[in-house]
Amino acid sequence: MVGTIEKPRHTYIESRRDYCGGSPVIAGTRFPVRSVVNYVLRQGLTPEELVKEFTHLTLAQVYDALSYYYDHQSEIEQELSGNTEATIRKSDDC
């Protein structure tokens, strides 16, 4: 018997149309998942270094953001590629 696989819940991640242009962010913050991906996977910061730099974040939030990225990789990669200064001005300051 083959069952369906449920998508995991990401309790630390939220997306709202009226908040940060609908981009997924760490819940209760304006810190986008794409920024976690940029700092950790592209610039090479460790999650521990990231939470030392951004003290309002926790390791659990950062790891959940990375998990969210891997579950929604194409969506986040599209955000990263379109994350130019011109598109940032159009969003609501995220």
C-alpha positions as CSV (number, residue, x, y, z in Angstrom):
1,M,0.0,0.0,0.0
2,V,1.4,3.3,-1.1
3,G,0.5,6.4,1.0
4,T,0.9,10.0,0.2
5,I,3.7,12.0,1.7
6,E,2.5,15.1,3.6
7,K,4.5,18.2,3.2
8,P,6.2,19.2,6.5
9,R,4.9,22.1,8.5
10,H,7.2,25.0,8.9
11,T,6.1,26.5,12.2
12,Y,8.6,29.3,12.1
13,I,7.8,30.5,8.6
14,E,4.8,32.6,7.4
15,S,3.7,34.2,4.2
16,R,1.0,36.9,4.0
17,R,0.1,38.8,0.9
18,D,-0.1,42.1,2.8
19,Y,3.3,41.5,4.5
20,C,6.7,41.7,2.7
21,G,5.0,41.3,-0.7
22,G,3.9,37.7,0.2
23,S,7.5,36.5,0.5
24,P,8.0,33.8,3.1
25,V,9.6,35.3,6.3
26,I,10.6,34.0,9.7
27,A,7.3,34.4,11.7
28,G,7.1,37.5,13.8
29,T,10.0,39.2,11.9
30,R,10.5,40.8,8.6
31,F,13.5,38.5,7.9
32,P,12.9,36.7,4.5
33,V,13.8,33.1,4.0
34,R,15.7,34.2,0.9
35,S,18.0,36.2,3.2
36,V,18.8,33.1,5.3
37,V,19.6,31.2,2.1
38,N,21.8,34.1,0.9
39,Y,23.8,34.4,4.1
40,V,24.1,30.6,4.8
41,L,24.2,28.9,1.5
42,R,25.7,31.6,-0.7
43,Q,27.9,33.6,1.6
44,G,29.0,30.7,3.8
45,L,27.9,31.9,7.2
46,T,27.0,29.1,9.6
47,P,23.6,29.2,11.2
48,E,25.4,29.9,14.5
49,E,27.2,32.9,13.0
50,L,23.9,34.2,11.5
51,V,22.1,34.2,14.9
52,K,25.1,36.0,16.5
53,E,24.8,38.7,13.8
54,F,21.0,38.9,13.9
55,T,20.3,38.4,17.6
56,H,16.5,38.4,17.2
57,L,16.7,35.1,15.3
58,T,17.1,31.7,16.9
59,L,18.8,28.6,15.5
60,A,15.5,26.8,15.3
61,Q,14.1,29.6,13.1
62,V,17.2,29.6,10.8
63,Y,17.1,25.8,10.4
64,D,13.4,25.9,9.7
65,A,14.0,28.6,7.1
66,L,16.6,26.3,5.4
67,S,14.2,23.4,5.6
68,Y,11.5,25.6,4.0
69,Y,14.0,26.5,1.2
70,Y,14.7,22.9,0.4
71,D,10.9,22.1,0.3
72,H,10.3,25.2,-1.9
73,Q,13.6,25.6,-3.7
74,S,12.4,26.8,-7.1
75,E,10.2,29.4,-5.5
76,I,13.0,30.8,-3.3
77,E,15.5,30.6,-6.2
78,Q,13.1,32.7,-8.3
79,E,12.9,35.3,-5.5
80,L,16.7,35.4,-5.2
81,S,17.1,35.9,-8.9
82,G,14.5,38.6,-9.0
83,N,15.8,40.3,-5.9
84,T,17.2,43.4,-7.5
85,E,17.2,46.9,-6.2
86,A,14.3,47.8,-8.5
87,T,12.1,44.9,-7.3
88,I,12.9,45.6,-3.7
89,R,11.6,49.1,-3.9
90,K,8.3,47.7,-5.2
91,S,7.8,45.4,-2.2
92,D,6.9,46.7,1.2
93,D,10.3,47.0,2.8
94,C,11.4,43.4,3.3
